Amino acid sequence: MFKYFHQIWQARSLRKKILFTLFLFFVFRLAAHITVPGVDPSMLGRLFEQNSLLGVFSALTGGSMESFSIVLMGLSPYINASIIIQLMTVVVPKLEALSKEGMEGRKKINQYTRILTIPLAFLQSYGMIVLLNRGVNGQLIPNIADPMVILPIMLIITTGTLLLMWIGELITEKGVGNGISLIIFASIISGMPTVLGRMLGTAQAGDSTQLGYFVGFIILTLALLVFVVLITEGHRNIPITYATRAVGGGKGERSGIPILVNQAGMIPIIFAISLVTFPSIVAQFFQASSSGKLQAVADFLLRHFNANNPGYIYLVTYFLLIIAFSYFYVSVTFNPDQIAENIQKRGGFVPGVRPGRQTSEFLAKVSAHMNLFGGIFLGIVAIIPVLFAKYTPLTQGDLIISGSGLIIVVGVVLQLIRQIDSQLVMHDYDKLY
């Protein structure tokens, strides 16, 4: 381990990239503690005590929500814009053509994503401000209905999101790479010391039971960590033989297409959590209705789809939605017909499978099987922390990391290690030549 870090430090270009990335992390964490002017962040304490789900969202933004900082929303508008553009790539022919143009096409699509982020961030900032202000009975931001009060706050929060997007781009271009993911990773990690300190403070106050459950969750998290690493790295390799590249009567060049177990990444959990919490949000508007039937429906939804105290209907729906969105997202992003066509154009074939339509069907079948296991895996990892919080004195805000956060951390760390290893290889290559 020490030898590995020594090699990294000896690589001058890599060392400069790492130090530059750490400096940008410092700028990000500094921005996360700058409160929006005119806001009383102390009022948010009550809201986060009542709603543990907000604590989970705040952990994904590095605690910026609890301090109502200028980067209140983190990179969620950019992530939403990326998902929308990626889904539209299949629907809009122009975007589909751009996605096939290589590096230049990807640059253009990234530009569209940045442009879409601006209106999304502006709209989401309004919803977030109203939601948080309503949770403390309008005491967070007085006179929120006045456009001269709320518009400057919306502009500041939108600018904070654009600042994080710019920092992510700098890390990608001049740092160690994969900047957006690294900022999300830093947000999750930065919230862990706060949770740990709160649990230690609870133990010092004499509540050793809660600390015992917390230690138990840390052990469970370590076990989940191993599970997530194995599944994230798991894949099935489809062998490809290129007969036209055979030399001297040989059997041809062999390659392979890896189909991951978890092909959808974190996207299904994001979709599922948004949809499963929607009924309780709608129910809050009908709870004070004069209609008895609407009140009954609202009470049913609040009782069974309450994220703070999730019932079995909530958990089962959440689990099934994750699996369903796994299939939906992969069906949009994985195109077996195009892959089969590219293999055939290059003179390749899957051994034992005829080129063309049969290869496409074979790839679709393998992808569906792998996706089933991937969806179940995502569902299990997402549900276990919720179940732990449901049946223990801990709330979801007391957990050191959520299931979705664990998947993000593992994915980013594994990708970061690969990037550093590749740059170390390039450094050694440059020394030889």
Buried (B, 14 or more C-beta within 10 A) or exposed (E): EEEEEEBBEEBEEBEEBBEBBEEBBEEBBEBBEBBBEBBEBEBBEEBBEEBBBBBBBBBBBBBBBBBBBBBBBBBBBBBBBBBBBBBBBBEEEEBBEBBEEEEEBEEBBBEBBBEBBBEBBBEBBBEBBBEBBEBBEBEBBEEBEEEEBBEEBBEBBBBBBBBBBEBBBBBBEBBBBBBBBBBBBBBBBBBBEBBEEBBEEBBEEEEEEBBEBBEEBBEBBEEBBEBBBEBBEBBBEBEBBBEEBEEEEEEBBEBEBEBBBBBBBBBBBBBBBEBBBEBBEBBEEBEEEEEEEBBEBBEEBBBBBBBBEBEEBBBEBBBBBBBBBBBBBBBBBBBBBEBBBEBBEEBBBBEEBEBBEBBBBBBBEBBBEBBBBBBBBBBBBBBBBBEBBBEBEBBBBBBBBBBBBBBBBBBBBBBBEEBBEEBBEEBEEEEEE
